[in-house]
Amino acid sequence: MLTVACIWPAAPFTESLVRKALESLNIPVQILTSIPDAPLKFPLVQWSSYDEIEHEFSRNDSILQSSYIIRKSLIRKHFLSRCIFSYCTKHPESVLKTAWPRTYEIEISFADELDELFADELWELGEELGDTQKWWILKPGMADRGNGIRIFNDRATLEKILEEFEDESATDDEEDEEQKPNTAVIISQLRHFVIQEYILNPLLIDLKEVPIGPDTSKPDILQGHKFHLRAYCVASGALTLYLFNRVLALFSSVPYSTPSSQDKILDLAPHLTNTSLQTNRGEEGVRLLNELIGCHILSTGSEQQIILTAEDVSDILHQIEVVLAETFKAALENPINFQAIPNAFELFGVDFLVVQDSKDIANESKIKVKLLEINAEPAIELTGPRLAWILEDLFADIGKVCVEPFFAKQSSSVQADAISSNDSDWPVGETRRNLVKSSPGLTLARHLVGYTRDSFKNVRNILTL
């Protein structure tokens, strides 16, 4: 019997998904709500939130845990930026050269330190800010759910933003909680920020073309909304990477408009697509990427009507695979901040922006993806009840590709042999269940060739080292 510690004190929905996944396995499972005391029963799986896992158990090969101990180079924005910069310096041909927005890192505790930074590490950014047609986005390196995100196009505005963050710290005890901005942060506590070039040409679609309520009518006049993609990937061992190909599209609450310096206060609503900042909308702004097939692309600036096709979606998924695989390769080259131990697996939520490639004159509808960030323990509850079934499939697949093989390796029973042989013929690049597979020792190019379309449509193993 497999013993599993399932502990999610702040995420009851995630816990329910884990329990359903465990119940669907072809092995007997004993589910515990706390880490068992010694002597431990083996094999043991800790499928719990990061803070509840006994990470010292990672030294024991008979214990599997649902998180890597160290993965800062993936989930912390400033570490990820540093990791990608280092990797692209060594591999200038990498797809990350164009798939990762131009980024500057800063470490600052008080707004008046900005002058010194512009005289040193931000000197190049200071030159860029002379062009007010370019816009930049400020993101705290360790914040999540959209907190602290601001958009600016000149130095004075950046200084004002940081001063406001500093004022938040000074008045924290006096100010009424309801009067605080929803995305306020305290600069002295966060310190690490990234400044990225803001992408002004996102792909725009009117999500009302895919109605989800009782009213199935479509609008006569379409309005383009910005959206980003949320892709789920599972890293297993040291290292196989799987992409769950049921990708979500998360839309902004109001139609997109290019930011303007004429606005005294820049409204972030057209630019931010994070569902954590739109909880009042429920699942209204969430669609599956596949549901957008047939929608009008409204970002071309052309009178010609262009439709998002199934081929476009397939190309987007392939680009996501390539960028994800390359990103994890970059992280593996930074072993101080990402350590892929063999007896661990982890679910990540990865955000991408889909953009219209204005440089491609020959093909007006050319589409590219840009990596935005990688999240550990993603806020899956914000997907909404309509699409909860994809999450049930996702967690069931994690159980099949991560937990069952671990049990088979630990057990000598006939049943374990049968389980372990189920996917023994799973070739690289093929989609099974809902995930893309690879084998140790094969080159990255082999992992990414071909987009298999068979009866198992949802999962592709895209990287194994």
N, C-alpha and C positions, 0 to 999 in steps of 0.2 A: 504493500500500500504506500502511496505517495502522501507525505505530510506537507501541507501548505499553510503558511502563516499569511493570512489575508487581513491587512490592517490599513484602513483608509479613514481615519477619524474625521477629516474635513472634506471628504469626497464620497458621500454615500452612493452616488450614481456610478462612479468608477468601481466601487466595491461590488455593486450589483452586477456589473458587467464581468468582473473577474470571476465571481462565483458562478455565473452562467457558463462562462468559458470552461471552468474547471469541471462543471457537471457534464459538459459535452465531451469530455475526454474519454478515450477507450481504456481507461485505467481506473482502479479504485482510488479515491482521494479522500483524505481526512483533512477538513478545513479547520484551522485554529484561528482564534481572534487575538492571540498574543504569541510572542516568541516563546517557544517551550524552554523550560529549564533543563539543565544538564541532568542526566545524560540525554543527548539529542537522539531522536529517531531519524535514521537515514533511509532513503534520500529525503532531503528537506528543501522546499522551495519557499523563498520569501517573496511573495508577490504583493508588495505593499508600497506605500508612499515612501519617498526617499528618507524622510526623517525617522520612520519607524523601522527601517532595516538595520539589523546588526551587521555593519559592514566588516567587522573583524572576522566574521564567518567566511569572508571571501577567500581566505587562505585554505579553506576546506573544499576539496573538489566534489564532495558529496552534497554540497549546499549550493543551490542556484538562487540568484537574487535578481530582482526586476529593475535594477539600476546599476550602472557603472559608478564606482566610487568617485572618480575624477573625470569630469567631462566639461571643464570650464571653457576649453577652446571651441566648443560647439554652442553652448547655451548662454554665455556671457558676451554681449555685443562687442565690447572692446577686445576681449580675448579672441573672438571669432575674426574680427577685423585684422588683428595682429597675425593670426594664424594664416589667413588668406593672403595677406601681403607677403609674408615670408615664403609661402608656397609659390606664389606667382613670380617672385624674384628668382627662385630656383627653376621654375617651370614656366617660362614666359609664353609658351604656346597653350597654356591651360585655358579651358573655357571660362574659368573663374575671372579671367582678366576682363571680360566684358559682362559676365553674369552677376558680378558683385559691384554695386554702385561705388563710385569714388568716395573714400571715407577718410576722415581725420579723427584721431583720438585725442582727447584732452583729459587731464586730471586737474580738477579745480575745486577748491573748498569755498572760495569767496569771489564775488564778481570782480573785485579790483585786481585780481591776479591775471585778468584777461590781457592787459597791456603787455605784460611780460611774455605771455604765451604767443601773442602776435609778433613779438620781436624775435621769437625763437622757433618752436616747432609748428606754429600756425602761420608762419610767414607766407607760405604759399597760398594758404586760404585767404589771408589778407589781400593778396594780389587778386585772387578770384572774386572777392567781394566788390571789387571795383566795377564788375559787370553786373548791374542790378537786374539783368534779364535772367540770370541764373538764380535758382532758389535752392535753399539748403534746409535739411531737416535735422533737428537736434533730438537725440535719444539718450536717456540715461542708460549706462552700460548694464546695470543690474536691476532695473525696474521691469515690470511686465504689465500686461493688460492695458497698454497704451498710456500709462502714466508718464508725465514729463515730456511728452512729444510736443515739439513746437516747430514752426516753419518760419524762415526769415530769409532776407536777401541782402542785408547790409550789416555792417559791424555794429551800428548803433542799436539795431533791433536785437541782435544777439546779446549785447550788454544789458539791455532792458529786461530781456527774458531771465537772464541769470540773476539780476538784481531782484526780480520778483520771486524767484526761488529762494533767495537769501531772506527776503522779507517774510516768506512763509515760515522759515525757521524762527525768526525773531518774534513773530506774533502767534506762534503755534498754540500757546496756552491761553491766549486772550480771545482768539477769533472763534466765532460760532462755527461748528462743523458744517452746517448747511450752507454757509456763505463761502466756503472754500471752493476754488475751481475743482472740477471733477478729476483733472489730471495733474494737480499740483504735486510737486516733490520738494524735498529739502536738500539743497545743494550740498551742505556740509556733511550730510550723512551718506550721500551717494558718491560724490566726488568724480567718478569715472563717467564720461560721456563720449558718444561718437557723434560726429557731424558728417552727414552723408549728402551727396548731391541729390536734390529732390527731382524725381523723374516726372517731367511735365507732359509726357505723351502716353499715359496709361490707356489700355484698351477700354473702351466705354460700351456699355450695354444697358438697355432698360430692362431691369429685372421684372417689370410688369408684363413683359412678353411671356413670362413663365409664371402665370398666376397660381397661387397655392391655396387660396381661400375659396369660399363658396361662389364668389363672383369670378367667373372664368373669362370675362370679356377682356380684350386687349385694348390698350390706348390707341387713339387715332394719331396723336402726336407723341413721338418717342423722345425721351430725354436720357442722355447718356450718364450712367452712374459709374464711378470708379469701383473696382473690386480687387481683392487679392485672393489668391488660392491658398487653402490650407491642405497640405499633403501630409499624410501620416506615414512614417517609416519606422521600421523596427530593426535595430542593430542587435545582432546575436553573436556572442562569443568574441573571438579575436581575429577576424571580424567578417561576418556575413551581414549584408544589408538588404532589407526587403522594402519595397515600396507598395503601399496599399493604393490601388489605382482608382478607388472611389474618392475623388478629390472634391473638396468643397469650394464654392465660390462665395465669398463674404462681401456684401455690398455696403457702400456708404448710404447714409439716410437721405441725402439730398443730391440732386444732379451735380455733376462735376463742373467746376469753373476754374480756369487758370488763375493762380494767385496773383493779386495785384498790389503794387506798392501804394496805390491810391486809397486802399482800405485802411482806415485808422486802426480798426481791430480786425485782424484776419480771422474769419470764421473757419474753424477746422472741420466742420461737418462735411463739406464736400470732399475732403482729403483723407479723413480717417475712416478706415473700414473695419476696425477692431470691434468684434461683437461685444466685448466687455464694456465698451463705452456706449452701447446701444441696447442695454438690457431691457429697456422699456418697449423695444420693438419685438421682443421674443424672437421667433424664427423667421420673421418677415423678410429679413435681409440675407437669408441663407438658401443657397441652391446647390445642387450637384453640378459639377462642371459639365457632365454629359447632358444635363437638362438645358444647357444654353445653346446646344446645337440647333441651328435654324434661326437664332436671334440675329438682329441687325447689328453690325459693328458701326458705332456712331462716332468713332474717333478719327476717321480718315480725312475729314475736311473736304470730301468730294461729294458731288451730287449723285454719283453712281452708288447704287445700293449694294453693299457687300454683306454677305451672310457668313456667320461662323459655321463651318462645316465639320463633319465627323473627322475629316482628314486634318483639319486645324487642331482639333482636340487631341488626336493621336500624336501630332507633332509636339504639342505642348507637353503631353505626358512623357514623350521621349526626351525632350529637353530637361524636364524635371529629373528624370533618371540620371542623365549624364551629369548634371550640376550636383545632384546629391552625392553620387559616387565620388566625384572629384573633391567635394567638400570633406567627406569622411577620409579620403586619402590624405588631404591636407592636414586634418586633425591627427591622423596616425603618425605623421612626420613631426608632431610636436608632443612627444610622450610625457613631458612634464605636466601638461594640462589636459591630456586625454589618454587614459590607460584602458585599453580594451582587454579586459581579463576574460579568460575562456568560460568561466562559470557565471556569466551575467548576460542579461538581455535588457533592452530598454526601448520604450515607445517614445518617439519624438514627434512633435507637431512642427512642420516646416512651412514657413510663409513665403510665397512667391508673388511678385507683381507681373502681370502680363502687359507688355507694352507694344505699341505700334512702331515698327522700325522705320523711321522716316528716311533713313539713309538708303533704303532699298527702293530705288526708283523703278526698277523693272517689275516689282511685285508690290502693289500698293497695300495689300492686305498681309504683308509679311509680319509674323508675330514672333516675339522673343519673350523669354522669361528672365526675371531678375530675382536673385535670392535676397530676401529681406532679413530673416532671422530664423533661429532654431529654438524651439521651446521644449523643455523637459516638463513632464506632467502637464500636458496641454489641457486647457479648460474645455474638455469635451462636452460638458453639460450644456454649453451654450449652443450646441448644434440644434437642439430643439427636438421635441417628440416626433415630428414628421420623419426625420432621418435617423432616429435612434437605431433603426435596424442595421444601418451600415456599421455602427459602433459595435453592435453585438457580433456581427461578422468579423470585424477587426480583432476583437479580443478572442473570439473563438479561433481565429487563424494564428494568433500569437501562441495560444495554448498548443496548437498542433505543431507549429514549426520550432517552438522554443522549449516548451515544458515536456511534451511527450518524448522527444528524442533524448532529453536529459534523463528521464526515467528509464528509457530503454538502455542507455549506457550504464546506468547504475544497477540494473536488474539482470539476472541471468535466466529469468523465466521464459517459457515459450511465448507467452503473450508479449513480452518485451521485444523478442526477436521479430514477431509479426509487425509490431509498431514501427520498429527501426527500419524495416524493409519497405515500408509504404512509399517513402520518397527517395529510396536509394537510386532510382533511375531518373531523378529530377535533373534535367540538363540545365546548363547555364543559359540564362536569358528567357526561360520559359515561364509563363504565368500559370500558377496553380492556386486553387481556392480563391484567395483574394490578394495574393502577393507575388518579385522577380529574383531567380536564384543563381548562385555562383559557387565555385569550388576553390579551395586553397591552391595557390600556385599558378592560377590562370591570370592572364593579363587583363587589364581593365577593358581593352577593346573587345575582347571576347564576351565580357559580361554584358555589353551594351548593344550587341548586334541584334537586329531584328526585333519586331514588336509582335509577339505571338498572339494570334487570335484563335483560341480554341474554346472548348466548353468551360474551362477554368479561366475566368476573365479578369480577376481582380488583384492578384498579387504577383509581383515580379521580384525575383532576387536580382539585385543590380550590382553587388560588390561583395567579393569574398577575398580575403588576403590570407 
